[in-house]
Amino acid sequence: IIFEKSHSKALLVRSDMRNFYEVLRSKLNWSGGSNA
């Protein structure tokens, strides 16, 4: 994953029900189990 600074801003993740890491795991299909 490469992050670069941009002149414009973007809202990447916003959720009132889940935190950032839960959304990230969901988007990247990470199970969070011992085999992950």
Buried (B, 14 or more C-beta within 10 A) or exposed (E): EEEEEEEEEEEEEEEEEEEEEBBEBEEEEEEEEEEE
